[in-house]
């Protein structure tokens, strides 16, 4: 599902809100989620799951084109762990 599809589905379920209102609400939610993760906080949505930031260790990788070794520095990645309710709905 894309962002625009999400906005359309929410707008269809909430006829009292305009599409622009729903678009701004979705933008605020994503902005707050992004800023919380950027500052290193954990974001938990009950019944859905939890987002957290993990650090990936530096490693040596191989370039598949020319088979040379490349140093890959450490980096932060977003990790998602499903909530119990979502997990049971996906795996009945």
Beta strands, then each sheet from edge to edge (+ up, - down):
strand 1: 43-45
strand 2: 49-56
strand 3: 59-62
strand 4: 69-72
strand 5: 75-82
sheet 1: 1+ 2- 5+
sheet 2: 3+ 4-
end
